[in-house]
Amino acid sequence: MDEHPRAPRRRTLKAGTIEFGGGGIDCTVRNISETGAALEVNTPLFIPDRFTLFVPTEQLKRRCRVVWRKEKRIGVTFD
C-alpha cells in the first residue's frame, strides 16, 4: 500500500519554462496535479533540484523540487 498517495494527475500538453538563476529552460508539462507535475525536457542535465515552473497559459508559477529524473523527463513536487 502506498503511504504517500499521489493527488490525481491530469494529462496535458502545455508549454512551460523552468526558471532558475535568472534564466530559463523550455519544457512541456505532460501531466499536472495539485501537488506536482511531470515535465518533458531536451535533457534533464543542468536542471537544478529546485526551481520555479512557469506555465503562461495557466497563469501558473510554482516553486518545485525534483523527485525523479529519466531520459527526457523529470518529476517534480510543488513546494
PDB file with one MODEL, atoms N, CA, C and O in Angstrom:
MODEL        1
ATOM      1  N   MET A   1       0.845  -1.177   0.000  1.00  0.00           N
ATOM      2  CA  MET A   1       0.000   0.000   0.000  1.00  0.00           C
ATOM      3  C   MET A   1       0.893   1.243   0.000  1.00  0.00           C
ATOM      4  O   MET A   1       1.869   1.302   0.748  1.00  0.00           O
ATOM      5  N   ASP A   2       0.576   2.205  -0.806  1.00  0.00           N
ATOM      6  CA  ASP A   2       1.362   3.441  -0.907  1.00  0.00           C
ATOM      7  C   ASP A   2       1.082   4.316   0.308  1.00  0.00           C
ATOM      8  O   ASP A   2      -0.066   4.674   0.571  1.00  0.00           O
ATOM      9  N   GLU A   3       2.139   4.661   1.050  1.00  0.00           N
ATOM     10  CA  GLU A   3       1.965   5.502   2.235  1.00  0.00           C
ATOM     11  C   GLU A   3       1.767   6.964   1.881  1.00  0.00           C
ATOM     12  O   GLU A   3       1.261   7.737   2.695  1.00  0.00           O
ATOM     13  N   HIS A   4       2.162   7.354   0.670  1.00  0.00           N
ATOM     14  CA  HIS A   4       2.029   8.740   0.226  1.00  0.00           C
ATOM     15  C   HIS A   4       1.209   8.774  -1.056  1.00  0.00           C
ATOM     16  O   HIS A   4       1.772   8.864  -2.147  1.00  0.00           O
ATOM     17  N   PRO A   5      -0.111   8.704  -0.938  1.00  0.00           N
ATOM     18  CA  PRO A   5      -0.914   8.686  -2.157  1.00  0.00           C
ATOM     19  C   PRO A   5      -0.746   9.974  -2.956  1.00  0.00           C
ATOM     20  O   PRO A   5      -0.737  11.074  -2.404  1.00  0.00           O
ATOM     21  N   ARG A   6      -0.613   9.807  -4.273  1.00  0.00           N
ATOM     22  CA  ARG A   6      -0.467  10.961  -5.152  1.00  0.00           C
ATOM     23  C   ARG A   6      -1.825  11.586  -5.415  1.00  0.00           C
ATOM     24  O   ARG A   6      -2.845  10.898  -5.477  1.00  0.00           O
ATOM     25  N   ALA A   7      -1.817  12.886  -5.565  1.00  0.00           N
ATOM     26  CA  ALA A   7      -3.033  13.566  -5.992  1.00  0.00           C
ATOM     27  C   ALA A   7      -3.305  13.164  -7.437  1.00  0.00           C
ATOM     28  O   ALA A   7      -2.358  12.944  -8.192  1.00  0.00           O
ATOM     29  N   PRO A   8      -4.560  13.062  -7.843  1.00  0.00           N
ATOM     30  CA  PRO A   8      -4.866  12.687  -9.231  1.00  0.00           C
ATOM     31  C   PRO A   8      -4.226  13.663 -10.212  1.00  0.00           C
ATOM     32  O   PRO A   8      -4.372  14.878 -10.081  1.00  0.00           O
ATOM     33  N   ARG A   9      -3.520  13.119 -11.189  1.00  0.00           N
ATOM     34  CA  ARG A   9      -2.866  13.958 -12.195  1.00  0.00           C
ATOM     35  C   ARG A   9      -3.698  13.948 -13.457  1.00  0.00           C
ATOM     36  O   ARG A   9      -4.286  12.932 -13.829  1.00  0.00           O
ATOM     37  N   ARG A  10      -3.738  15.097 -14.111  1.00  0.00           N
ATOM     38  CA  ARG A  10      -4.442  15.157 -15.392  1.00  0.00           C
ATOM     39  C   ARG A  10      -3.419  15.367 -16.497  1.00  0.00           C
ATOM     40  O   ARG A  10      -2.488  16.162 -16.372  1.00  0.00           O
ATOM     41  N   ARG A  11      -3.621  14.632 -17.579  1.00  0.00           N
ATOM     42  CA  ARG A  11      -2.721  14.760 -18.722  1.00  0.00           C
ATOM     43  C   ARG A  11      -2.891  16.125 -19.362  1.00  0.00           C
ATOM     44  O   ARG A  11      -3.986  16.686 -19.404  1.00  0.00           O
ATOM     45  N   THR A  12      -1.793  16.634 -19.850  1.00  0.00           N
ATOM     46  CA  THR A  12      -1.815  17.931 -20.508  1.00  0.00           C
ATOM     47  C   THR A  12      -0.640  17.995 -21.476  1.00  0.00           C
ATOM     48  O   THR A  12       0.223  17.117 -21.480  1.00  0.00           O
ATOM     49  N   LEU A  13      -0.616  19.019 -22.279  1.00  0.00           N
ATOM     50  CA  LEU A  13       0.480  19.229 -23.224  1.00  0.00           C
ATOM     51  C   LEU A  13       0.648  20.742 -23.358  1.00  0.00           C
ATOM     52  O   LEU A  13       0.246  21.344 -24.354  1.00  0.00           O
ATOM     53  N   LYS A  14       1.248  21.337 -22.334  1.00  0.00           N
ATOM     54  CA  LYS A  14       1.373  22.794 -22.279  1.00  0.00           C
ATOM     55  C   LYS A  14       2.835  23.212 -22.222  1.00  0.00           C
ATOM     56  O   LYS A  14       3.665  22.548 -21.601  1.00  0.00           O
ATOM     57  N   ALA A  15       3.129  24.316 -22.875  1.00  0.00           N
ATOM     58  CA  ALA A  15       4.481  24.874 -22.846  1.00  0.00           C
ATOM     59  C   ALA A  15       4.734  25.513 -21.493  1.00  0.00           C
ATOM     60  O   ALA A  15       3.861  26.169 -20.925  1.00  0.00           O
ATOM     61  N   GLY A  16       5.945  25.310 -20.986  1.00  0.00           N
ATOM     62  CA  GLY A  16       6.335  25.901 -19.721  1.00  0.00           C
ATOM     63  C   GLY A  16       7.796  26.306 -19.754  1.00  0.00           C
ATOM     64  O   GLY A  16       8.520  26.026 -20.710  1.00  0.00           O
ATOM     65  N   THR A  17       8.214  26.977 -18.678  1.00  0.00           N
ATOM     66  CA  THR A  17       9.603  27.385 -18.526  1.00  0.00           C
ATOM     67  C   THR A  17      10.083  27.003 -17.140  1.00  0.00           C
ATOM     68  O   THR A  17       9.419  27.281 -16.141  1.00  0.00           O
ATOM     69  N   ILE A  18      11.245  26.364 -17.087  1.00  0.00           N
ATOM     70  CA  ILE A  18      11.923  26.056 -15.830  1.00  0.00           C
ATOM     71  C   ILE A  18      12.837  27.246 -15.566  1.00  0.00           C
ATOM     72  O   ILE A  18      13.817  27.455 -16.282  1.00  0.00           O
ATOM     73  N   GLU A  19      12.514  28.023 -14.536  1.00  0.00           N
ATOM     74  CA  GLU A  19      13.254  29.254 -14.251  1.00  0.00           C
ATOM     75  C   GLU A  19      14.182  29.064 -13.051  1.00  0.00           C
ATOM     76  O   GLU A  19      13.776  28.564 -12.002  1.00  0.00           O
ATOM     77  N   PHE A  20      15.443  29.478 -13.236  1.00  0.00           N
ATOM     78  CA  PHE A  20      16.419  29.435 -12.137  1.00  0.00           C
ATOM     79  C   PHE A  20      17.610  30.294 -12.520  1.00  0.00           C
ATOM     80  O   PHE A  20      17.934  30.435 -13.699  1.00  0.00           O
ATOM     81  N   GLY A  21      18.249  30.858 -11.530  1.00  0.00           N
ATOM     82  CA  GLY A  21      19.476  31.620 -11.744  1.00  0.00           C
ATOM     83  C   GLY A  21      19.356  32.755 -12.738  1.00  0.00           C
ATOM     84  O   GLY A  21      20.335  33.089 -13.405  1.00  0.00           O
ATOM     85  N   GLY A  22      18.187  33.358 -12.856  1.00  0.00           N
ATOM     86  CA  GLY A  22      17.997  34.481 -13.773  1.00  0.00           C
ATOM     87  C   GLY A  22      17.751  34.074 -15.216  1.00  0.00           C
ATOM     88  O   GLY A  22      17.616  34.941 -16.080  1.00  0.00           O
ATOM     89  N   GLY A  23      17.690  32.766 -15.502  1.00  0.00           N
ATOM     90  CA  GLY A  23      17.445  32.297 -16.862  1.00  0.00           C
ATOM     91  C   GLY A  23      16.330  31.274 -16.880  1.00  0.00           C
ATOM     92  O   GLY A  23      15.635  31.082 -15.883  1.00  0.00           O
ATOM     93  N   GLY A  24      16.159  30.610 -18.028  1.00  0.00           N
ATOM     94  CA  GLY A  24      15.101  29.617 -18.125  1.00  0.00           C
ATOM     95  C   GLY A  24      15.379  28.575 -19.187  1.00  0.00           C
ATOM     96  O   GLY A  24      16.139  28.805 -20.128  1.00  0.00           O
ATOM     97  N   ILE A  25      14.748  27.421 -19.018  1.00  0.00           N
ATOM     98  CA  ILE A  25      14.824  26.315 -19.962  1.00  0.00           C
ATOM     99  C   ILE A  25      13.394  25.956 -20.344  1.00  0.00           C
ATOM    100  O   ILE A  25      12.540  25.788 -19.473  1.00  0.00           O
ATOM    101  N   ASP A  26      13.129  25.838 -21.645  1.00  0.00           N
ATOM    102  CA  ASP A  26      11.802  25.455 -22.104  1.00  0.00           C
ATOM    103  C   ASP A  26      11.498  24.013 -21.725  1.00  0.00           C
ATOM    104  O   ASP A  26      12.387  23.163 -21.694  1.00  0.00           O
ATOM    105  N   CYS A  27      10.221  23.751 -21.436  1.00  0.00           N
ATOM    106  CA  CYS A  27       9.780  22.401 -21.140  1.00  0.00           C
ATOM    107  C   CYS A  27       8.339  22.237 -21.604  1.00  0.00           C
ATOM    108  O   CYS A  27       7.674  23.206 -21.974  1.00  0.00           O
ATOM    109  N   THR A  28       7.873  21.003 -21.578  1.00  0.00           N
ATOM    110  CA  THR A  28       6.476  20.701 -21.856  1.00  0.00           C
ATOM    111  C   THR A  28       5.901  20.011 -20.632  1.00  0.00           C
ATOM    112  O   THR A  28       6.460  19.023 -20.155  1.00  0.00           O
ATOM    113  N   VAL A  29       4.790  20.522 -20.119  1.00  0.00           N
ATOM    114  CA  VAL A  29       4.118  19.913 -18.980  1.00  0.00           C
ATOM    115  C   VAL A  29       3.276  18.759 -19.523  1.00  0.00           C
ATOM    116  O   VAL A  29       2.339  18.982 -20.289  1.00  0.00           O
ATOM    117  N   ARG A  30       3.608  17.529 -19.129  1.00  0.00           N
ATOM    118  CA  ARG A  30       2.917  16.343 -19.651  1.00  0.00           C
ATOM    119  C   ARG A  30       1.756  15.922 -18.765  1.00  0.00           C
ATOM    120  O   ARG A  30       0.748  15.427 -19.267  1.00  0.00           O
ATOM    121  N   ASN A  31       1.880  16.109 -17.450  1.00  0.00           N
ATOM    122  CA  ASN A  31       0.745  15.921 -16.556  1.00  0.00           C
ATOM    123  C   ASN A  31       0.970  16.776 -15.328  1.00  0.00           C
ATOM    124  O   ASN A  31       2.096  17.151 -15.000  1.00  0.00           O
ATOM    125  N   ILE A  32      -0.148  17.081 -14.644  1.00  0.00           N
ATOM    126  CA  ILE A  32      -0.073  18.015 -13.523  1.00  0.00           C
ATOM    127  C   ILE A  32      -1.172  17.690 -12.518  1.00  0.00           C
ATOM    128  O   ILE A  32      -2.238  17.193 -12.881  1.00  0.00           O
ATOM    129  N   SER A  33      -0.894  17.980 -11.247  1.00  0.00           N
ATOM    130  CA  SER A  33      -1.878  17.827 -10.180  1.00  0.00           C
ATOM    131  C   SER A  33      -1.707  18.992  -9.215  1.00  0.00           C
ATOM    132  O   SER A  33      -0.933  19.914  -9.473  1.00  0.00           O
ATOM    133  N   GLU A  34      -2.418  18.944  -8.128  1.00  0.00           N
ATOM    134  CA  GLU A  34      -2.276  19.981  -7.104  1.00  0.00           C
ATOM    135  C   GLU A  34      -0.910  19.910  -6.433  1.00  0.00           C
ATOM    136  O   GLU A  34      -0.428  20.906  -5.892  1.00  0.00           O
ATOM    137  N   THR A  35      -0.284  18.731  -6.467  1.00  0.00           N
ATOM    138  CA  THR A  35       0.956  18.539  -5.711  1.00  0.00           C
ATOM    139  C   THR A  35       2.220  18.429  -6.550  1.00  0.00           C
ATOM    140  O   THR A  35       3.322  18.496  -6.006  1.00  0.00           O
ATOM    141  N   GLY A  36       2.087  18.259  -7.881  1.00  0.00           N
ATOM    142  CA  GLY A  36       3.289  18.106  -8.688  1.00  0.00           C
ATOM    143  C   GLY A  36       2.995  17.969 -10.169  1.00  0.00           C
ATOM    144  O   GLY A  36       1.860  18.140 -10.615  1.00  0.00           O
ATOM    145  N   ALA A  37       4.057  17.651 -10.937  1.00  0.00           N
ATOM    146  CA  ALA A  37       3.923  17.562 -12.389  1.00  0.00           C
ATOM    147  C   ALA A  37       5.035  16.697 -12.963  1.00  0.00           C
ATOM    148  O   ALA A  37       6.054  16.448 -12.319  1.00  0.00           O
ATOM    149  N   ALA A  38       4.808  16.246 -14.199  1.00  0.00           N
ATOM    150  CA  ALA A  38       5.848  15.583 -14.985  1.00  0.00           C
ATOM    151  C   ALA A  38       6.175  16.516 -16.142  1.00  0.00           C
ATOM    152  O   ALA A  38       5.280  16.972 -16.854  1.00  0.00           O
ATOM    153  N   LEU A  39       7.457  16.796 -16.325  1.00  0.00           N
ATOM    154  CA  LEU A  39       7.904  17.743 -17.330  1.00  0.00           C
ATOM    155  C   LEU A  39       8.791  17.037 -18.344  1.00  0.00           C
ATOM    156  O   LEU A  39       9.638  16.223 -17.978  1.00  0.00           O
ATOM    157  N   GLU A  40       8.594  17.351 -19.616  1.00  0.00           N
ATOM    158  CA  GLU A  40       9.457  16.834 -20.673  1.00  0.00           C
ATOM    159  C   GLU A  40      10.458  17.924 -21.031  1.00  0.00           C
ATOM    160  O   GLU A  40      10.093  19.081 -21.239  1.00  0.00           O
ATOM    161  N   VAL A  41      11.726  17.532 -21.100  1.00  0.00           N
ATOM    162  CA  VAL A  41      12.807  18.478 -21.379  1.00  0.00           C
ATOM    163  C   VAL A  41      13.742  17.874 -22.428  1.00  0.00           C
ATOM    164  O   VAL A  41      13.722  16.664 -22.652  1.00  0.00           O
ATOM    165  N   ASN A  42      14.555  18.702 -23.067  1.00  0.00           N
ATOM    166  CA  ASN A  42      15.540  18.182 -24.018  1.00  0.00           C
ATOM    167  C   ASN A  42      16.555  17.305 -23.312  1.00  0.00           C
ATOM    168  O   ASN A  42      16.934  16.249 -23.818  1.00  0.00           O
ATOM    169  N   THR A  43      16.995  17.742 -22.145  1.00  0.00           N
ATOM    170  CA  THR A  43      17.895  16.945 -21.311  1.00  0.00           C
ATOM    171  C   THR A  43      17.682  17.351 -19.850  1.00  0.00           C
ATOM    172  O   THR A  43      17.558  18.538 -19.546  1.00  0.00           O
ATOM    173  N   PRO A  44      17.641  16.372 -18.951  1.00  0.00           N
ATOM    174  CA  PRO A  44      17.481  16.717 -17.536  1.00  0.00           C
ATOM    175  C   PRO A  44      18.779  17.209 -16.898  1.00  0.00           C
ATOM    176  O   PRO A  44      18.781  17.650 -15.749  1.00  0.00           O
ATOM    177  N   LEU A  45      19.890  17.132 -17.648  1.00  0.00           N
ATOM    178  CA  LEU A  45      21.157  17.624 -17.127  1.00  0.00           C
ATOM    179  C   LEU A  45      21.101  19.141 -16.976  1.00  0.00           C
ATOM    180  O   LEU A  45      20.396  19.818 -17.723  1.00  0.00           O
ATOM    181  N   PHE A  46      21.821  19.656 -16.040  1.00  0.00           N
ATOM    182  CA  PHE A  46      21.942  21.100 -15.786  1.00  0.00           C
ATOM    183  C   PHE A  46      20.683  21.717 -15.172  1.00  0.00           C
ATOM    184  O   PHE A  46      20.662  22.921 -14.916  1.00  0.00           O
ATOM    185  N   ILE A  47      19.643  20.930 -14.930  1.00  0.00           N
ATOM    186  CA  ILE A  47      18.454  21.454 -14.258  1.00  0.00           C
ATOM    187  C   ILE A  47      18.651  21.224 -12.771  1.00  0.00           C
ATOM    188  O   ILE A  47      18.848  20.088 -12.342  1.00  0.00           O
ATOM    189  N   PRO A  48      18.599  22.295 -11.975  1.00  0.00           N
ATOM    190  CA  PRO A  48      18.853  22.143 -10.539  1.00  0.00           C
ATOM    191  C   PRO A  48      17.735  21.370  -9.840  1.00  0.00           C
ATOM    192  O   PRO A  48      16.665  21.162 -10.414  1.00  0.00           O
ATOM    193  N   ASP A  49      17.984  20.947  -8.606  1.00  0.00           N
ATOM    194  CA  ASP A  49      16.990  20.198  -7.837  1.00  0.00           C
ATOM    195  C   ASP A  49      15.800  21.058  -7.437  1.00  0.00           C
ATOM    196  O   ASP A  49      14.717  20.534  -7.174  1.00  0.00           O
ATOM    197  N   ARG A  50      15.990  22.373  -7.387  1.00  0.00           N
ATOM    198  CA  ARG A  50      14.889  23.293  -7.045  1.00  0.00           C
ATOM    199  C   ARG A  50      14.843  24.420  -8.070  1.00  0.00           C
ATOM    200  O   ARG A  50      15.877  24.965  -8.458  1.00  0.00           O
ATOM    201  N   PHE A  51      13.636  24.760  -8.501  1.00  0.00           N
ATOM    202  CA  PHE A  51      13.448  25.822  -9.488  1.00  0.00           C
ATOM    203  C   PHE A  51      11.997  26.288  -9.452  1.00  0.00           C
ATOM    204  O   PHE A  51      11.186  25.761  -8.690  1.00  0.00           O
ATOM    205  N   THR A  52      11.676  27.281 -10.283  1.00  0.00           N
ATOM    206  CA  THR A  52      10.301  27.758 -10.425  1.00  0.00           C
ATOM    207  C   THR A  52       9.774  27.323 -11.782  1.00  0.00           C
ATOM    208  O   THR A  52      10.434  27.515 -12.803  1.00  0.00           O
ATOM    209  N   LEU A  53       8.579  26.735 -11.790  1.00  0.00           N
ATOM    210  CA  LEU A  53       7.915  26.357 -13.036  1.00  0.00           C
ATOM    211  C   LEU A  53       6.918  27.447 -13.397  1.00  0.00           C
ATOM    212  O   LEU A  53       6.090  27.840 -12.575  1.00  0.00           O
ATOM    213  N   PHE A  54       7.001  27.931 -14.629  1.00  0.00           N
ATOM    214  CA  PHE A  54       6.070  28.947 -15.119  1.00  0.00           C
ATOM    215  C   PHE A  54       5.337  28.385 -16.328  1.00  0.00           C
ATOM    216  O   PHE A  54       5.961  27.965 -17.303  1.00  0.00           O
ATOM    217  N   VAL A  55       3.998  28.378 -16.259  1.00  0.00           N
ATOM    218  CA  VAL A  55       3.150  27.927 -17.372  1.00  0.00           C
ATOM    219  C   VAL A  55       2.217  29.090 -17.718  1.00  0.00           C
ATOM    220  O   VAL A  55       1.189  29.273 -17.065  1.00  0.00           O
ATOM    221  N   PRO A  56       2.568  29.878 -18.743  1.00  0.00           N
ATOM    222  CA  PRO A  56       1.818  31.101 -19.035  1.00  0.00           C
ATOM    223  C   PRO A  56       0.339  30.885 -19.349  1.00  0.00           C
ATOM    224  O   PRO A  56      -0.489  31.697 -18.935  1.00  0.00           O
ATOM    225  N   THR A  57      -0.020  29.821 -20.065  1.00  0.00           N
ATOM    226  CA  THR A  57      -1.430  29.626 -20.430  1.00  0.00           C
ATOM    227  C   THR A  57      -2.303  29.315 -19.230  1.00  0.00           C
ATOM    228  O   THR A  57      -3.518  29.502 -19.284  1.00  0.00           O
ATOM    229  N   GLU A  58      -1.699  28.843 -18.147  1.00  0.00           N
ATOM    230  CA  GLU A  58      -2.436  28.526 -16.915  1.00  0.00           C
ATOM    231  C   GLU A  58      -2.268  29.610 -15.854  1.00  0.00           C
ATOM    232  O   GLU A  58      -2.857  29.519 -14.776  1.00  0.00           O
ATOM    233  N   GLN A  59      -1.469  30.635 -16.152  1.00  0.00           N
ATOM    234  CA  GLN A  59      -1.124  31.650 -15.155  1.00  0.00           C
ATOM    235  C   GLN A  59      -0.565  30.978 -13.894  1.00  0.00           C
ATOM    236  O   GLN A  59      -0.877  31.378 -12.772  1.00  0.00           O
ATOM    237  N   LEU A  60       0.271  29.944 -14.103  1.00  0.00           N
ATOM    238  CA  LEU A  60       0.821  29.151 -13.019  1.00  0.00           C
ATOM    239  C   LEU A  60       2.291  29.472 -12.833  1.00  0.00           C
ATOM    240  O   LEU A  60       3.066  29.486 -13.790  1.00  0.00           O
ATOM    241  N   LYS A  61       2.661  29.727 -11.597  1.00  0.00           N
ATOM    242  CA  LYS A  61       4.069  29.933 -11.236  1.00  0.00           C
ATOM    243  C   LYS A  61       4.254  29.289  -9.875  1.00  0.00           C
ATOM    244  O   LYS A  61       3.756  29.790  -8.866  1.00  0.00           O
ATOM    245  N   ARG A  62       4.992  28.147  -9.852  1.00  0.00           N
ATOM    246  CA  ARG A  62       5.138  27.390  -8.613  1.00  0.00           C
ATOM    247  C   ARG A  62       6.584  27.002  -8.380  1.00  0.00           C
ATOM    248  O   ARG A  62       7.302  26.658  -9.318  1.00  0.00           O
ATOM    249  N   ARG A  63       7.011  27.056  -7.122  1.00  0.00           N
ATOM    250  CA  ARG A  63       8.332  26.556  -6.726  1.00  0.00           C
ATOM    251  C   ARG A  63       8.263  25.033  -6.757  1.00  0.00           C
ATOM    252  O   ARG A  63       7.281  24.441  -6.311  1.00  0.00           O
ATOM    253  N   CYS A  64       9.311  24.402  -7.287  1.00  0.00           N
ATOM    254  CA  CYS A  64       9.335  22.954  -7.461  1.00  0.00           C
ATOM    255  C   CYS A  64      10.588  22.339  -6.870  1.00  0.00           C
ATOM    256  O   CYS A  64      11.613  22.997  -6.692  1.00  0.00           O
ATOM    257  N   ARG A  65      10.470  21.043  -6.569  1.00  0.00           N
ATOM    258  CA  ARG A  65      11.606  20.222  -6.160  1.00  0.00           C
ATOM    259  C   ARG A  65      11.572  18.956  -7.012  1.00  0.00           C
ATOM    260  O   ARG A  65      10.538  18.294  -7.102  1.00  0.00           O
ATOM    261  N   VAL A  66      12.693  18.622  -7.632  1.00  0.00           N
ATOM    262  CA  VAL A  66      12.775  17.431  -8.476  1.00  0.00           C
ATOM    263  C   VAL A  66      12.759  16.187  -7.590  1.00  0.00           C
ATOM    264  O   VAL A  66      13.513  16.094  -6.622  1.00  0.00           O
ATOM    265  N   VAL A  67      11.878  15.218  -7.936  1.00  0.00           N
ATOM    266  CA  VAL A  67      11.814  13.964  -7.177  1.00  0.00           C
ATOM    267  C   VAL A  67      12.291  12.770  -8.001  1.00  0.00           C
ATOM    268  O   VAL A  67      12.646  11.735  -7.437  1.00  0.00           O
ATOM    269  N   TRP A  68      12.305  12.900  -9.318  1.00  0.00           N
ATOM    270  CA  TRP A  68      12.889  11.862 -10.176  1.00  0.00           C
ATOM    271  C   TRP A  68      13.314  12.452 -11.508  1.00  0.00           C
ATOM    272  O   TRP A  68      12.809  13.488 -11.941  1.00  0.00           O
ATOM    273  N   ARG A  69      14.265  11.763 -12.155  1.00  0.00           N
ATOM    274  CA  ARG A  69      14.784  12.168 -13.469  1.00  0.00           C
ATOM    275  C   ARG A  69      14.898  10.929 -14.344  1.00  0.00           C
ATOM    276  O   ARG A  69      15.393   9.891 -13.906  1.00  0.00           O
ATOM    277  N   LYS A  70      14.437  11.046 -15.576  1.00  0.00           N
ATOM    278  CA  LYS A  70      14.596   9.979 -16.568  1.00  0.00           C
ATOM    279  C   LYS A  70      15.203  10.612 -17.806  1.00  0.00           C
ATOM    280  O   LYS A  70      15.615  11.771 -17.761  1.00  0.00           O
ATOM    281  N   GLU A  71      15.270   9.876 -18.921  1.00  0.00           N
ATOM    282  CA  GLU A  71      15.953  10.373 -20.113  1.00  0.00           C
ATOM    283  C   GLU A  71      15.580  11.796 -20.488  1.00  0.00           C
ATOM    284  O   GLU A  71      16.444  12.672 -20.515  1.00  0.00           O
ATOM    285  N   LYS A  72      14.331  12.038 -20.771  1.00  0.00           N
ATOM    286  CA  LYS A  72      13.904  13.381 -21.185  1.00  0.00           C
ATOM    287  C   LYS A  72      12.749  13.890 -20.341  1.00  0.00           C
ATOM    288  O   LYS A  72      12.008  14.780 -20.759  1.00  0.00           O
ATOM    289  N   ARG A  73      12.603  13.329 -19.167  1.00  0.00           N
ATOM    290  CA  ARG A  73      11.513  13.753 -18.282  1.00  0.00           C
ATOM    291  C   ARG A  73      12.022  13.929 -16.858  1.00  0.00           C
ATOM    292  O   ARG A  73      12.968  13.271 -16.425  1.00  0.00           O
ATOM    293  N   ILE A  74      11.368  14.830 -16.149  1.00  0.00           N
ATOM    294  CA  ILE A  74      11.618  14.987 -14.718  1.00  0.00           C
ATOM    295  C   ILE A  74      10.268  15.076 -14.007  1.00  0.00           C
ATOM    296  O   ILE A  74       9.303  15.627 -14.538  1.00  0.00           O
ATOM    297  N   GLY A  75      10.223  14.535 -12.819  1.00  0.00           N
ATOM    298  CA  GLY A  75       9.039  14.639 -11.978  1.00  0.00           C
ATOM    299  C   GLY A  75       9.316  15.614 -10.856  1.00  0.00           C
ATOM    300  O   GLY A  75      10.380  15.580 -10.237  1.00  0.00           O
ATOM    301  N   VAL A  76       8.350  16.487 -10.596  1.00  0.00           N
ATOM    302  CA  VAL A  76       8.536  17.494  -9.549  1.00  0.00           C
ATOM    303  C   VAL A  76       7.363  17.484  -8.588  1.00  0.00           C
ATOM    304  O   VAL A  76       6.242  17.114  -8.937  1.00  0.00           O
ATOM    305  N   THR A  77       7.656  17.899  -7.380  1.00  0.00           N
ATOM    306  CA  THR A  77       6.616  18.159  -6.398  1.00  0.00           C
ATOM    307  C   THR A  77       6.630  19.655  -6.137  1.00  0.00           C
ATOM    308  O   THR A  77       7.687  20.285  -6.159  1.00  0.00           O
ATOM    309  N   PHE A  78       5.452  20.225  -5.888  1.00  0.00           N
ATOM    310  CA  PHE A  78       5.366  21.660  -5.632  1.00  0.00           C
ATOM    311  C   PHE A  78       5.635  21.934  -4.167  1.00  0.00           C
ATOM    312  O   PHE A  78       5.143  21.225  -3.290  1.00  0.00           O
ATOM    313  N   ASP A  79       6.429  22.981  -3.907  1.00  0.00           N
ATOM    314  CA  ASP A  79       6.719  23.400  -2.518  1.00  0.00           C
ATOM    315  C   ASP A  79       5.542  24.165  -1.956  1.00  0.00           C
ATOM    316  O   ASP A  79       5.582  24.604  -0.807  1.00  0.00           O
TER     317      ASP A  79
ENDMDL
END
